[in-house]
Amino acid sequence: MWCLRITIALLFFCVFISVIHAFPQGAPVESCDSMLPRHELLKPSPPESSPFSFIASTNHYTYSTIPGITVEILGAPFKGFFVAAIDPHTKKRIGSWKKVKGTDPLPCSAITHVDPYPKSHVTLLWEPPRDRGEGDVIFLATIAESYSVYYTGQVATVPIPTDGDFNTLFKK
């Protein structure tokens, strides 16, 4: 009987440690291909049940898109994110991300969080590729509400401003 109790205690301890050691400092570079958190034995929640808004200021860029395209995640508190910029025609990652507070740009045209603290709003800045005059971009995200609840395949929406000015959408 005591052997069973020790086994259960060890199992509980291992699960507890694995949860603590998730990726509080952000997604590893190995997540670039799949865009999935490496939370073992867990599957993503249905994307349609996501409590988050994922918004881009535009999905078209030109060489004069300065300082870049603003991308935001907001809504219910969340612990982590992984956002990539993708050319909708070639399906390849493009551009680069500016390092802003609480983020870590990755070499695969993606960006992630750097801490495990709850967030309710993140504003990111994407810079278009310098070797192209213009083009389209899709922003794709995985958002982790907690270690065990995350949403993949989130595509940024581009709101249509009523006054013709995208800047009014992002003023607080």
N, C-alpha and C positions, 0 to 999 in steps of 0.2 A: 504494500500500500504506500509506504513512504517513497518507494522508487517511482511510482506513478505521480506523486505530488512533486517530486524533484523534476521529473520530465516535464510536467505541465508548467512549473515555475521557469525552467530553462527556456521552454518554447515561448512563453509570454515575454521573457526578458529579450530574447532574440527578435521577436516581432517589434517590441517597444524600441529597441536600439535601431532597427532598420527604419522605423518611422522617423526617429530623431535625425538619423543620418541621411535623409532624403537628399535633396540638393538645395539647401537653403541659400547657397551663394549663386544660384542660377543653374540653368541647364548646361550640361557639359557639351563640348564641341561634338561629341559622338551623337548628340541629338539632332544635329543639323540635317541628316538625311530623312529621318522619320518624323521629326518635330514632336516626338512623344517624350513625356517625362519618363525617366527610368525608374518608375515606381513599380516594383515587381508585383506580379500577380493581380494587377488592377487594370480595369478596362475603362475607356473614356465614357463619360455620361453622354446621353443623346444631345447633339448640338442644338436642337430646337428647344431644349429646356434650359439653355444657358441664361443666367441672370445678368449677363454683361452686355454693354453696348461697346461695339468695336467700330470706330469711325475714322475715316481718312478725309483730309481736306479736299483731295482730288484723286483721280486715278489716271491722270494724264500729266506728263511732264515735258518740259522743253529745256533747252540749254540754259534758259534764263529763269528756271524755277529756283528762285533764291529766297530764303535760305534753304528751302527744301519743302517736303510734304509733311504736314503734321498728322500724326496718327495717335488716337487716344483709346484707352480702355477705361471704362467707368461702369459703375453700378454697385452690386453687392461687394463686400470686402473679398479680396483675393490675395493669395500668397505669392503667386509666381506667374510668369508669362514667357512665351517664346514667340517672337513675331518675325516673319520673313517677308521680303519683297520679291515678287516673282513676275517675270515677263509672261503675260498671258498667251503670247504667240509661240515662244520657244520653250516655255515651262522651266526656264533657268532662273536662278537667283541673280538679281541685279542690284546695283547701287551699293550704298553703304549707310550706316547709321551713325549719327552723332552721339557721343557719350554724353548723357545727361544724368543728373543725380539719380542714383538708385538703379543704374543700368550698366550692362556690359555688352558692347557690340562684339559679335562673333565674326570670324573670317568668312563665313558662308552667307553673307548679306542678311544676317539675322541679328536679333538683339534679345537679351534676357535680363531678368532681375538679378540683383546682387545680395539681397537679404531676405530672410524669411518673414519679415514683419508684414502684417495685413496692410493692404493698399486699397483705396476705393477709387483712385483716379491716377492714371499715368499718362503723361504726354511725351511722345517720342518724336524725333525728327529724322526723316529719311532724306538722304541726298541722292539725286539721280546719277546714273553712270556718266562719267565725263566724256566717254568715247562715242556717245550717241547724241544726235541733235534733239530728238524728241521720241516719245513712245508712251506706251501704256504700262501700268503696273497694277498688280493685285497684291494686297496685304493679307497674309494668312497667319492665323494665331492659334496657339494652344494656351489656354488660360487655366491655371490651377487654383481652384477655390480653396482647396486644402490638399493634404497628402493623398487622400483617397478619392477626392472628387475633382475631376478635370474635364475640360471640354476641348476637343480638337476640331480642326476644319472650320474655324471661325473666319469668315471672310469679311473684311472691313466694308462697311457701307459708306457711300458718298452722299451726304445729304444735299438736297437741292435747296439753295437759299431762296427765301422769298423776296429779298431785296437785291439779289444778284451779287452779294458780297460774301464770300466764304469766311472772311475774317470775323464777321459778326457771330458766326456759329461757335467760335472758340473763345470768345470773351467771357470772362467770369463776372 
